[in-house]
Amino acid sequence: MPKKPTLICVVGATAIGKTALSIKLAQHFSAEILSADSRQFYKEMSIGTAAPTPEELAQATHHFIHHKSIHETYTVGDFEKEAIGFLNAYFKNNHYAILVGGSGLYVDAVVYGLNTFPEVPDGIRERLEAVLKVNGIETLQQELKEKDPVYYASADIKNPRRLIRALEVIEASGKPYSSFRKGMNTQRDFDTLFIGLTADREVIYNRINQRVDLMIDNGLIHEAKSVYEHKELNALQTVGYRELFAHFDGAIDLDFAVSEIKKNTRRFAKRQGTWFKKNEQITWYNYLTSPKKIIAYITKKAP
């Protein structure tokens, strides 16, 4: 039988160097890149999501970068459907593709599939929205912690949309939200090879701090101002934007907003680490490892 094509997944914490490695792999294996970063999808959010630069985009063919607007609803289920549709067509004439991103749920959706979420009856979301408005986000955080500690450990608990989505599924089904996200039984028509980039925590945190400073220098404040009037949109409930919106509201000064971006990005990186450590299929490399060494490993495992 002919060998199945291979999807090479490049994962790891934010600011670890996934984009640079994925481009090297794409060039070597004559492959195209799919982004699995849930915020790089949006064309209005470039600087704050550390999307590949025009120079990087020119070095390899990328997909699922800036193909949506913040005004569009785009779920992980939509991404799974579109990504699999693309790969099914792409693999008819190509042997390798690269999936890169730090959004573990989106990577897993492509590789393993998502179990079907239950229908949520009218009224549940409205009740949770009222709880958020009256009692604040802390009440929703505590409810999720009690009802689904597994999801709570990896979730973006500062994102009220994610909290409400998880809690409405829990209430509608009587089951933990995390139980619907395993989806390990979906069969794909391609093999998968996971490459993870890692570093000591202090190295990751220093890289994050430097990246945030660079984002500010590159115009993140202007970018955040350009979408400020739409700050309630789900796509903008994102680190780097939420903190600047609070500054624009007059709640905090700019220096504190920047320090909060750094702190919350470090927390996000910690959650990414928690998510990916559960995946025993990942072969981990120090972020300074030569791409040639990683290419040699891939060639041996998926010739």
Secondary structure, DSSP 8 states (H G I E B T S, - for coil): -----EEEEEEESTTSSHHHHHHHHHHHHT-EEEE--TTTTBTT-STTTT---HHHHHHS-EESSS-B-TTS---HHHHHHHHHHHHHHHTTT-SEEEEE-S-HHHHHHHHT---------TTHHHHHHHHHHHH-HHHHHHHHHHH-HHHHHHS-TT-HHHHHHHHHHHHHHSS-GGGGS--TT---SSEEEEEEEE--HHHHHHHHHHHHHHHHHTTHHHHHHHHGGGTTSGGG-STTTHHHHHHHTTSS-HHHHHHHHHHHHHHHHHHHHHHHHT-TTEEEEETTS-HHHHHHHHHHH--
